[in-house]
């Protein structure tokens, strides 16, 4: 199964399970994530969820060989990115969270990462752009110039750097991100679920107009990139395992 679900009383652990593909998202996983998140949202006895990856990688983003499939009705890309949620979602990150994987992290509310975790948006290295919220959510979660650096160079940052910059809430020893995320979730479920959910809803609504503008600008940028020769070259070079030869057209 591409996604597994475990219950820990009022806490739900959702785990991506394609380790042979570094947990990259294909259409099957998108549907499975959407179903898992729908189940979490609709179950009144579940108050907090933790999203994590199997083994030593969180998620490498979209599976370029298969695509991630269409947006889901409730969740959008990956079944998560455009989801209107009322319950907290914590990302527990071991290893890489790259491209769409980092955009999934940016769509979560809190982040716990192991010391060897890395975060990056390397789309420009393939002649594409971050289309799942990274262009506007990165600059919300990080200082503007750091967000620009990540998006324009494609270089990742370490867990410690992400913690210093405020993207990550807690850094743990390797292998301990999930257990620490569950502990954080347990601290949240000590509180009134009504208060927690209404607080989260109010904070999210404060960014609703900015998100609408962000999606519009992202779609405009992607439309320009989609027509470029550089995008075709970047994807071809990826599959041919070579450095791309950019033309700027």
N, C-alpha and C positions, 0 to 999 in steps of 0.2 A: 504493500500500500504506500502511495506517495506521501500520505499524511497520517499520523497517528494521534489519538486523543487520549489523555489520561485525566482522571478526576482526583483531586486532592481536597475533599470536602467542598468548600465554596470556590476552589481554584481549579482552573482548567489549563492543562499543558497541551499545546498544539505543536507537534514536531514535524518538520519537513524531513522526508526520508527518501532522498535520491543521492546517497553518498557517492555513487559511481560517477555522478554528474555534478558533484560539488553542490548538491541540492538546487541546481538550476531549475527554473520554473518552466514546465511545459504545459500544454492544455489540460492534461489529466490532473496535474498538481494544482493548477488554478481552480478547477472545479472542486477539488478536495479541500483546498483551503477555504473556499467560499462556503462549502457545506459545514466545515468545522466552526468557522466564525459565526455562521447563522445559528448553529446549534448553541454556541456559547451565548450569543445575544438573546436568544429566545427562551433560554432556561432560567427561570427566576431563581433557582438555587445556586447558580454560578455567578459570582460577583467580580472576579478578576481572572484574566487569562495571561499565560506566558507563551510567547512564540519563540521557538528555537529550531535549530537545525540538528540533523543526526551526525554523530561523530564530531570531527574537528572543523567543520565548516558551517557557517550560518547559511549563506546563500550567495551564489555567484551571479544571480540575476536571471535574465531570460535565457532559456536554452535556444541559442541561435540556430541550431539545426532543426528545431521543431516549432519555434515561436512559443509564446506563452498562452496563445489562444485569445479569444475575444474577451472583452470586459464582461463581468458578471453583473446581473441586475442590481444586487445590493452592494457589492464590493468594488466594482470596477476592475481595474488591472490587478491581476494576481488574487482576485477575490478580496482584496484588502485596501488598495491605494485610495479609492474614493468612498470608502465605507463611512457612513454616518453612524458613529458608535456612541453608546451611552455608558459603557463599562470600560474600566482601565485595561489596557493591553501593554504588557511589558515584553521587550525584546531581550532574550538571553543569548548573547553572541559569543561563540567560540570560533576562532579562525576568521576567515574572510567574510565580510559583508560588502560586496562590490556591485556596482551598477544598480540593477533593480533590487539587489539584496540590501544595499544601503538605503534605497528609497523605501523599502519595507520598514527598515529601522526608523526612518524619518516619519513614517505613518503611525508609529507606536507612540505611547505616552511616556514611557520610562525605558531606560536602557541599562542593562547590566552586561559587562563584557569581561572576558578573561584577559590576562595580561598580554597574551599573544594575538589578540584580535586585531584586525585591521579594517578600516572603513575607507571606501573610495568610490568615485564616480568616473570610471575610465572611458566613458563613451566616446570622447573626442579622439581617442586612439584608434577607434574603428570607423571614424567618419560619421558618427551619429551623435545624438544628444540625449540627455537624461529626460525621458518623456513621462516618467511616472512620479512627478512632483519634485524631483531633485532640484530643478532650476529655481524654484521659489522656496521650498522647504529647507534647503541647505542653508540659505542666508537667514532663515528664521532661527535655526538651531545653532548656528555658528556665527562668529564675527564675519562681517561682509567680505573683508579681504581674504580670509581663510576659505570661505565658500567659493570665492572667485578662483583662488589658487587650485582648489580641488577640482573644480569644474573645467578650468582651462588647461591645466597640466595633465590631469588624469592621475596624478600621484596620490596614493593612499596615505592615511595618517594612522598612527598607532593608537591603541586603547588608552595609553597614558596621556597622549596628546589630546585625544578626544575628551578625556575626563577633565583635563586642564581647561579646555575650551567650553565645557558645559554641555557637550553632546551626550556624554555618558554619565550616569548617576553613580555607578559603583564599578570599580575594577577589582577582579578577584584573581586568585591563582588559576592556572590552566586547569580546566576540567570542572571548575566550581561555579561557572556562570549560572547554570540552571538552578542549582540548589540555592544560590544566593538570590536569584530572581524569585523563587518560590518563597523564601523568607521575607523578601520585600512585599510580595503579594499578601502574605499572612499578616503583615503589619497593616496593610490597607483594609483587609476584611475584619479587623477589630473595630472598624468605624461603621457608622450607619451607611448602608448601601444607597439609600435615597440621597443623603448628603453628598456622598462621593460622586454619584452619577449626575446630580444636578450641578455640582461644581465643574465636572468635566464638560458637561453640555454647555455651560456658560462660557468656559474658556474657549471651546471649539467655535462657538458662534461668533466670538470676537474676531476670528480670522476668516469668516465665511466669505465676505466680499473680496478679501485679498486672494483667497484660493480661487474664486471665480476668475479674477483677472489673471492669476498665474496660469490657469489652464488655457485661457485664451492666448496668452503670449507664447506658451509652450507649443500649442498647436500651430501657430504662425511660424515659429522657428523650425519646427519639424517639417512643415510643408516646404520650406526653402531647402532644407537639408535633403529631403526626399528626392528632389529633382537634381541633385548634384552628382557629378561623376565620382567625387571623393567618397560618398557613401558606398557606392557599388565597389570601389577599390578597397575600402576598409574592410567590408564583409568578405570579399574574395581573399584578401591577404590573410584574414583570420583563419579561414578554412585551409588555405595553402601553407599556413604556418611560416609566413615571411613578413618582413617589414613592408608596410604600404608605401606606395609611391604617389604622394599627393600632387595634385595639379592646381588646387585652389579653384576648381570649377565644378 
